[in-house]
């Protein structure tokens, strides 16, 4: 599975529901949902165990 590569301190526009984010250092992947209520942004992360396992296999082989 491919993930968008975002550089440190870079702004990006995520999908409001089902956004997937992976850490390139440890390979942990989260599904993230976002909502805005009265101008306040809320983020709901949930660990994606299966995607984490797949991504960690990929990065251990030197790919991303």
N, CA, C and O atoms as CSV, one atom per row, in Angstrom:
chain,resi,resn,atom,element,x,y,z
A,1,UNK,N,N,0.837,-1.173,0.000
A,1,UNK,CA,C,0.000,0.000,0.000
A,1,UNK,C,C,0.883,1.236,0.000
A,1,UNK,O,O,1.883,1.274,0.716
A,2,UNK,N,N,0.541,2.235,-0.777
A,2,UNK,CA,C,1.321,3.461,-0.854
A,2,UNK,C,C,0.674,4.538,0.005
A,2,UNK,O,O,-0.549,4.623,0.115
A,3,UNK,N,N,1.520,5.350,0.605
A,3,UNK,CA,C,1.077,6.455,1.438
A,3,UNK,C,C,1.698,7.735,0.901
A,3,UNK,O,O,2.818,7.724,0.390
A,4,UNK,N,N,0.972,8.827,1.018
A,4,UNK,CA,C,1.542,10.115,0.614
A,4,UNK,C,C,2.726,10.426,1.519
A,4,UNK,O,O,2.662,10.198,2.727
A,5,UNK,N,N,3.789,10.938,0.952
A,5,UNK,CA,C,4.960,11.268,1.745
A,5,UNK,C,C,4.905,12.760,2.079
A,5,UNK,O,O,5.026,13.609,1.196
A,6,UNK,N,N,4.722,13.060,3.348
A,6,UNK,CA,C,4.637,14.431,3.823
A,6,UNK,C,C,5.931,14.734,4.569
A,6,UNK,O,O,6.369,13.942,5.404
A,7,UNK,N,N,6.536,15.867,4.273
A,7,UNK,CA,C,7.768,16.254,4.946
A,7,UNK,C,C,7.453,16.869,6.306
A,7,UNK,O,O,6.348,17.362,6.533
A,8,UNK,N,N,8.434,16.836,7.209
A,8,UNK,CA,C,8.278,17.460,8.520
A,8,UNK,C,C,7.824,18.907,8.376
A,8,UNK,O,O,8.337,19.643,7.532
A,9,UNK,N,N,6.878,19.306,9.185
A,9,UNK,CA,C,6.398,20.677,9.278
A,9,UNK,C,C,5.688,21.158,7.999
A,9,UNK,O,O,5.580,22.362,7.765
A,10,UNK,N,N,5.213,20.229,7.190
A,10,UNK,CA,C,4.519,20.569,5.937
A,10,UNK,C,C,3.006,20.472,6.151
A,10,UNK,O,O,2.520,19.498,6.725
A,11,UNK,N,N,2.267,21.478,5.693
A,11,UNK,CA,C,0.805,21.439,5.751
A,11,UNK,C,C,0.270,20.581,4.621
A,11,UNK,O,O,0.832,20.572,3.526
A,12,UNK,N,N,-0.804,19.865,4.877
A,12,UNK,CA,C,-1.457,19.079,3.838
A,12,UNK,C,C,-2.942,19.030,4.121
A,12,UNK,O,O,-3.380,19.324,5.233
A,13,UNK,N,N,-3.708,18.664,3.130
A,13,UNK,CA,C,-5.159,18.589,3.261
A,13,UNK,C,C,-5.579,17.116,3.297
A,13,UNK,O,O,-5.550,16.442,2.268
A,14,UNK,N,N,-5.967,16.616,4.471
A,14,UNK,CA,C,-6.351,15.208,4.576
A,14,UNK,C,C,-7.782,14.979,4.105
A,14,UNK,O,O,-8.570,15.919,4.000
A,15,UNK,N,N,-8.109,13.723,3.824
A,15,UNK,CA,C,-9.510,13.357,3.596
A,15,UNK,C,C,-10.219,13.472,4.934
A,15,UNK,O,O,-9.625,13.166,5.968
A,16,UNK,N,N,-11.466,13.903,4.941
A,16,UNK,CA,C,-12.185,14.101,6.190
A,16,UNK,C,C,-12.485,12.782,6.904
A,16,UNK,O,O,-12.524,12.745,8.134
A,17,UNK,N,N,-12.696,11.701,6.153
A,17,UNK,CA,C,-12.938,10.392,6.764
A,17,UNK,C,C,-12.051,9.351,6.097
A,17,UNK,O,O,-11.864,9.366,4.880
A,18,UNK,N,N,-11.514,8.460,6.895
A,18,UNK,CA,C,-10.727,7.367,6.346
A,18,UNK,C,C,-9.322,7.739,5.914
A,18,UNK,O,O,-8.685,6.978,5.186
A,19,UNK,N,N,-8.822,8.889,6.342
A,19,UNK,CA,C,-7.446,9.280,6.024
A,19,UNK,C,C,-6.512,8.291,6.708
A,19,UNK,O,O,-6.715,7.956,7.875
A,20,UNK,N,N,-5.497,7.822,6.003
A,20,UNK,CA,C,-4.528,6.894,6.581
A,20,UNK,C,C,-3.180,7.603,6.691
A,20,UNK,O,O,-2.732,8.270,5.758
A,21,UNK,N,N,-2.552,7.444,7.840
A,21,UNK,CA,C,-1.282,8.107,8.078
A,21,UNK,C,C,-0.308,7.087,8.645
A,21,UNK,O,O,-0.635,6.366,9.587
A,22,UNK,N,N,0.905,7.024,8.065
A,22,UNK,CA,C,1.928,6.081,8.509
A,22,UNK,C,C,3.182,6.834,8.928
A,22,UNK,O,O,3.571,7.809,8.286
A,23,UNK,N,N,3.811,6.381,10.000
A,23,UNK,CA,C,5.067,6.957,10.454
A,23,UNK,C,C,6.216,6.251,9.732
A,23,UNK,O,O,6.334,5.027,9.781
A,24,UNK,N,N,7.050,7.028,9.071
A,24,UNK,CA,C,8.148,6.403,8.319
A,24,UNK,C,C,9.259,5.916,9.242
A,24,UNK,O,O,10.099,5.124,8.812
A,25,UNK,N,N,9.291,6.364,10.498
A,25,UNK,CA,C,10.318,5.897,11.441
A,25,UNK,C,C,9.970,4.541,12.045
A,25,UNK,O,O,10.803,3.634,12.078
A,26,UNK,N,N,8.719,4.408,12.528
A,26,UNK,CA,C,8.353,3.164,13.225
A,26,UNK,C,C,7.352,2.314,12.430
A,26,UNK,O,O,7.158,1.143,12.756
A,27,UNK,N,N,6.715,2.875,11.401
A,27,UNK,CA,C,5.800,2.115,10.564
A,27,UNK,C,C,4.390,1.987,11.109
A,27,UNK,O,O,3.588,1.241,10.547
A,28,UNK,N,N,4.060,2.689,12.186
A,28,UNK,CA,C,2.721,2.622,12.755
A,28,UNK,C,C,1.731,3.365,11.850
A,28,UNK,O,O,1.988,4.497,11.442
A,29,UNK,N,N,0.602,2.722,11.541
A,29,UNK,CA,C,-0.415,3.309,10.662
A,29,UNK,C,C,-1.697,3.548,11.459
A,29,UNK,O,O,-2.106,2.711,12.264
A,30,UNK,N,N,-2.320,4.699,11.223
A,30,UNK,CA,C,-3.603,5.029,11.844
A,30,UNK,C,C,-4.611,5.411,10.764
A,30,UNK,O,O,-4.253,6.035,9.765
A,31,UNK,N,N,-5.872,5.032,10.970
A,31,UNK,CA,C,-6.993,5.594,10.225
A,31,UNK,C,C,-7.351,6.858,10.992
A,31,UNK,O,O,-7.411,6.832,12.221
A,32,UNK,N,N,-7.587,7.959,10.297
A,32,UNK,CA,C,-7.903,9.202,10.995
A,32,UNK,C,C,-9.135,9.840,10.378
A,32,UNK,O,O,-9.237,9.975,9.159
A,33,UNK,N,N,-10.069,10.230,11.235
A,33,UNK,CA,C,-11.256,10.967,10.815
A,33,UNK,C,C,-11.165,12.370,11.407
A,33,UNK,O,O,-10.640,12.560,12.504
A,34,UNK,N,N,-11.679,13.339,10.674
A,34,UNK,CA,C,-11.633,14.738,11.087
A,34,UNK,C,C,-13.035,15.322,11.036
A,34,UNK,O,O,-13.848,14.934,10.198
A,35,UNK,N,N,-13.313,16.254,11.934
A,35,UNK,CA,C,-14.554,17.009,11.844
A,35,UNK,C,C,-14.313,18.395,12.423
A,35,UNK,O,O,-13.425,18.593,13.252
A,36,UNK,N,N,-15.112,19.339,11.975
A,36,UNK,CA,C,-15.031,20.708,12.459
A,36,UNK,C,C,-16.373,21.057,13.084
A,36,UNK,O,O,-17.415,20.943,12.438
A,37,UNK,N,N,-16.344,21.481,14.340
A,37,UNK,CA,C,-17.550,21.865,15.062
A,37,UNK,C,C,-17.332,23.279,15.615
A,37,UNK,O,O,-16.453,23.507,16.445
A,38,UNK,N,N,-18.137,24.203,15.146
A,38,UNK,CA,C,-18.043,25.601,15.603
A,38,UNK,C,C,-16.618,26.131,15.492
A,38,UNK,O,O,-16.124,26.802,16.398
A,39,UNK,N,N,-15.963,25.825,14.372
A,39,UNK,CA,C,-14.623,26.321,14.111
A,39,UNK,C,C,-13.499,25.557,14.797
A,39,UNK,O,O,-12.331,25.901,14.615
A,40,UNK,N,N,-13.816,24.533,15.579
A,40,UNK,CA,C,-12.790,23.731,16.252
A,40,UNK,C,C,-12.610,22.414,15.507
A,40,UNK,O,O,-13.587,21.747,15.166
A,41,UNK,N,N,-11.365,22.046,15.259
A,41,UNK,CA,C,-11.050,20.814,14.529
A,41,UNK,C,C,-10.876,19.662,15.517
A,41,UNK,O,O,-10.166,19.781,16.515
A,42,UNK,N,N,-11.538,18.553,15.219
A,42,UNK,CA,C,-11.409,17.342,16.019
A,42,UNK,C,C,-10.791,16.250,15.141
A,42,UNK,O,O,-11.130,16.127,13.964
A,43,UNK,N,N,-9.886,15.465,15.719
A,43,UNK,CA,C,-9.231,14.359,15.015
A,43,UNK,C,C,-9.476,13.096,15.833
A,43,UNK,O,O,-9.303,13.086,17.052
A,44,UNK,N,N,-9.889,12.010,15.129
A,44,UNK,CA,C,-10.112,10.730,15.799
A,44,UNK,C,C,-9.202,9.679,15.160
A,44,UNK,O,O,-9.523,9.155,14.094
A,45,UNK,N,N,-8.063,9.362,15.802
A,45,UNK,CA,C,-7.179,8.325,15.271
A,45,UNK,C,C,-7.572,6.943,15.781
A,45,UNK,O,O,-8.063,6.797,16.901
A,46,UNK,N,N,-7.350,5.946,14.953
A,46,UNK,CA,C,-7.559,4.554,15.363
A,46,UNK,C,C,-6.437,3.731,14.744
A,46,UNK,O,O,-6.214,3.790,13.535
A,47,UNK,N,N,-5.739,2.975,15.559
A,47,UNK,CA,C,-4.614,2.175,15.074
A,47,UNK,C,C,-5.103,1.137,14.075
A,47,UNK,O,O,-6.094,0.447,14.315
A,48,UNK,N,N,-4.401,1.034,12.957
A,48,UNK,CA,C,-4.718,0.065,11.903
A,48,UNK,C,C,-3.686,-1.060,11.980
A,48,UNK,O,O,-2.637,-0.995,11.340
A,49,UNK,N,N,-3.995,-2.089,12.768
A,49,UNK,CA,C,-3.023,-3.152,13.024
A,49,UNK,C,C,-2.582,-3.891,11.756
A,49,UNK,O,O,-1.389,-4.125,11.566
A,50,UNK,N,N,-3.522,-4.257,10.893
A,50,UNK,CA,C,-3.163,-4.996,9.669
A,50,UNK,C,C,-2.306,-4.140,8.735
A,50,UNK,O,O,-1.310,-4.618,8.191
A,51,UNK,N,N,-2.693,-2.866,8.547
A,51,UNK,CA,C,-1.910,-1.987,7.678
A,51,UNK,C,C,-0.543,-1.703,8.274
A,51,UNK,O,O,0.433,-1.569,7.536
A,52,UNK,N,N,-0.451,-1.609,9.596
A,52,UNK,CA,C,0.840,-1.414,10.258
A,52,UNK,C,C,1.764,-2.592,9.946
A,52,UNK,O,O,2.926,-2.396,9.590
A,53,UNK,N,N,1.251,-3.804,10.080
A,53,UNK,CA,C,2.064,-4.999,9.797
A,53,UNK,C,C,2.538,-5.005,8.341
A,53,UNK,O,O,3.703,-5.297,8.070
A,54,UNK,N,N,1.643,-4.686,7.408
A,54,UNK,CA,C,2.011,-4.650,5.992
A,54,UNK,C,C,3.065,-3.582,5.726
A,54,UNK,O,O,4.047,-3.836,5.028
A,55,UNK,N,N,2.863,-2.388,6.280
A,55,UNK,CA,C,3.785,-1.283,6.038
A,55,UNK,C,C,5.152,-1.568,6.647
A,55,UNK,O,O,6.175,-1.253,6.039
A,56,UNK,N,N,5.184,-2.154,7.830
A,56,UNK,CA,C,6.465,-2.462,8.471
A,56,UNK,C,C,7.249,-3.492,7.674
A,56,UNK,O,O,8.477,-3.424,7.634
A,57,UNK,N,N,6.579,-4.438,7.043
A,57,UNK,CA,C,7.263,-5.395,6.161
A,57,UNK,C,C,7.893,-4.657,4.980
A,57,UNK,O,O,9.021,-4.948,4.583
A,58,UNK,N,N,7.148,-3.697,4.426
A,58,UNK,CA,C,7.639,-2.921,3.279
A,58,UNK,C,C,8.870,-2.101,3.652
A,58,UNK,O,O,9.865,-2.106,2.926
A,59,UNK,N,N,8.805,-1.388,4.796
A,59,UNK,CA,C,9.938,-0.532,5.132
A,59,UNK,C,C,11.149,-1.341,5.617
A,59,UNK,O,O,12.282,-0.869,5.515
A,60,UNK,N,N,10.925,-2.547,6.140
A,60,UNK,CA,C,12.061,-3.369,6.560
A,60,UNK,C,C,12.835,-3.890,5.351
A,60,UNK,O,O,14.004,-4.256,5.465
A,61,UNK,N,N,12.171,-3.921,4.185
A,61,UNK,CA,C,12.829,-4.349,2.936
A,61,UNK,C,C,13.428,-3.163,2.178
A,61,UNK,O,O,13.974,-3.330,1.088
A,62,UNK,N,N,13.321,-1.951,2.767
A,62,UNK,CA,C,13.926,-0.776,2.137
A,62,UNK,C,C,13.021,-0.008,1.217
A,62,UNK,O,O,13.468,0.967,0.612
A,63,UNK,N,N,11.762,-0.394,1.076
A,63,UNK,CA,C,10.833,0.340,0.216
A,63,UNK,C,C,9.888,1.186,1.035
A,63,UNK,O,O,9.854,1.081,2.261
A,64,UNK,N,N,9.108,2.038,0.352
A,64,UNK,CA,C,8.101,2.844,1.063
A,64,UNK,C,C,6.859,2.939,0.245
A,64,UNK,O,O,5.891,3.574,0.664
